[in-house]
Amino acid sequence: MAPAAVALITASSAGLGAATAKILARNGYRVVVNYNSSTEKATALLKELDDLQPATDKDASRFHAIQADVSKQSEIIRLVKESVEKMGQLDLVVSNHGWTRIRNFQNLDDNMEESDWDLCFNFNVKTHLFLFHAARPHLEKSEGSFITTASLAGVTPGGSSMAYSVTKAAQIHLMKTLAKTSGPKIRVNSVSPGLMLTEWGLKFPQSKVDKTIDKSVLKRVATVEDVANQILCLANSSSQTGTNIVVDGGRLLG
């Protein structure tokens, strides 16, 4: 019997990354959890994954946590190398990391900090490129899937800052570029959540949350479980590449 598929998820000790790890584990994937500083959260998540998919005698290498700072290309290369060494293969990469700093989107002066733009471009564009490049030979071998977490802010102007919105748009275009140039072996797609009430999302004022809900067709925000389910759907689809799927409760239509 062939070994179960292996997924590497960046920034996955909490929030959407952790929710994605759980749904993949429930569906038989072996999972590599990447974290930067939250060792305690990563360890707790591994225990949850073990509970979701109990071990068998022949299946000892199901879940691992690997610390790596994905803002650095050298660390990304190490992360992929260690993942394959531990698990023997790589079938799915969920490139879930990103960065922003909350600014007043309507105030141009508040969006002129150069370091914001540099960090956003590095985290939201370059690092996804570096991760794909490092994983490409393994995904070609498995005819696997690469999925990035973009944002509604990359589809329509808005969100936490101008730098974030612009670089998330660039991330979506990067995804399409990689999809066009890496077929037929590798499928490349992205999901673009609207506001999610994660630990980070709760940093927004309640007035913004209320406004988002009011303007959404479904009168709700997306949950991490909703988005994680969409990631699973993309991973399982053999016919989708170059696709960006918005999960926002209908906010884009509001």
N, C-alpha and C positions, 0 to 999 in steps of 0.2 A: 504494500500500500504506500502511495506517495505521501511524504510528510505534509502536514497542514501548511497553508500559505502563511507567509510572514509579512507583517506590517510594521513599518517604522513610522512613529508619529512624533514630530517635534513639538516642543512646548506642551507636553501632555501630562504633567503632574496634576493639573487642575483644569477647571473650566471646560471648554469645548474639546480640548485634547483628551482629557480624562473621559469625557462622555463618549468620544469616538473609540477610545481604547476598550471601553466596556461593551459597546455594541459589537465591535469586531470580535472580542473574546466570546461573546454569546453566540456568534456565528462561526466559531471554529478557528478563527485566526490565532496564530501565535503573534505576540506583540512585543515590540521594543518601545519602551517609554523613555523619551528624552526629557531631561530637565537640566536647568542651569544651577539653581541654588536651593531648591526645595527638596532636599533629600528625604525629609520626613514625609512630605506629601507623596513623593514617588514611591516610597516603601509601603505606605498605606494603600496606595492604588494597586500595587502588585498583589497585596493580600486580597483585595476585592476581586481582582481578576482571577486569582486562584480559586476563590469561592464560586465564581461564575462558571469556571471551566475546570472541574476537579481533575487532578493529575491521574494518569495511568502509569503503570510500570514502564511502558515503552515510550512515554512522552514526558521527558524530564526538562526539556528546554523550551518551555512554552512562553514564559514572560520574563523579560529582563528590563532593568533600568540602567541607562547610560547617561552620565553627566557630560554635557558638552555645551559650550558657549557658541550658539549658532550665528552669532554676529561675526565670527572669524572663519575664514575659508579653511584654514588648517584644521580647526576643530570639527567642521562639517565633514571633511575628508576622513578624519579619525572616527567620527560617529558612524559613518557608513561602513567603514572597514571593520570596526568592532562588532557592528550589528550582524554583518555577514559571517564573521568568524564565530560568533556565538550561536547563530541560528542556521547557518549553512546555505541560506538563500535569501532573496528579497523579492517580494511579489507586489508590494504596495508601499508607496511613500505618501504620507499625509503631511504636507509642508504647512504646518499650522501656526508658525511663529509670526510675529509682527511687532511693530512699535509705533507709539504715538505719544504726543503730549497734548492735553486738552487746551485749546485756545478758543477765543471768540471768533467763530467762523466769519461773522459779518464785519469784523474789524481788521482791515488789511494790515495796519500797523502791528497788531498783535500776532500776525503770522509772518513776520519778517526775520525771525531768529534763524540765522543760517544753520546752526547746529541741528535744529529741528528737521530741516530739509535733508541734511546729510544723513542723519540717523534714520529717518523715514526711508530714504532711498536705499540705504544699505540693508535695513531689515526687511523692507516690504518688496524689494525688487532683486537686488544683487544676491542676497542669501538664498533665495528660491532658485535662482539660476545656478549657483554653486552647488546646491543640494542635488538638483537634477543632474548636473554634470557628473558628480561623484557617484550617483546611483545608476546612471544610464547603463553601464555594461551589465549590471546585475538585473535590471528591469528588462533589458533586451533579451537576456537569457531566459527569463521567466515569462516573457511577453506580458509584462505587468502594467501597473497603473500608477500615475503620479497625479496627486490631487492637491491643489493649493487652497488655502483659506484666504479669500479676498474680502470684499466688503461692499455693501450697498453704496458706501461713499465713493467707491471706484466706478459705479455705474451712473450715479447722478451726484452733482456737487453737494457736499454736506459732510456731516460727521464731526469728529473731534478737532480737526484742524485742516487748513488748506493743504499743508504738506502731506498729511495722511490721505486725503481724498485724491490728490494728484498721483501719489505713488501707488495707491491701490488701483487706480486706473491703469497705470503702467504695468502693475503686476498681472492684471487681467490680459493685457496685450502680450506680455511675455508668455503667459500660458498658451495663448493662441499661436504664438510664434513657435514655441517648443512643440506643440501638437502638430503643426504643419511640417516640421522638420524631423520629427522622430518616429513617424509612422513608417511601416505598419506594425512594428513590434511593440511600441509603447503608446498607451493612451494617456493623454494629458488633459485634465479638466480643472475647474475651480468651482467653489461655492462662495456666494456672497451674502452673508447674513446681514440683516438689519441689526438694530440694537438688541442685544441679549443681556439679561440681567444677571450677568456673572459678577464675580468680585470686582472686576474692572468696570463693567457696565454700570454698576451701582455708584460709581464715582460721579456720574452725571447727575445734575439736580433733578429733583422729582418733577419739576415743571417740564423739563425736556422729555422725560419718560411719558408723562401724561399727554403731551402734545403728539408724541410719536404714536401712542395708542389711539388717540382721537383721530389722527389722519390715516390710520391703517384701515383697510376694508374690513378685516376680520376683528378689529378692535382689540388687538393683542400684539405682543412682540414675539419674535421667534424664541424658542427655547434651545438650549444646547442639544437636547435630545432630538428635536426636529432636524437640526443641521447635521448632527451625527448620522441620523438615518439617511439623509440625502447623500452623505459621503459614502455610506455603505452601498447605496443604489448605484452611484457612479463607479465604485470599485467593481461591482458585479456586472456592469454593462460592458459587453464586448463591442458595442456599436457606437459608443459616444466618445468623441475626442474634440477638443477645441470648444467645449461647452462651458459656459458660465451660468450657474443656476442661482437665482436670487431666492432667498428664504427670508421673508420680511413681514409676513402677515398681511400682505397687500399694501404696504406703506408706499411703494413706488407708484401705485395707482391712485393714491390719495391726493 
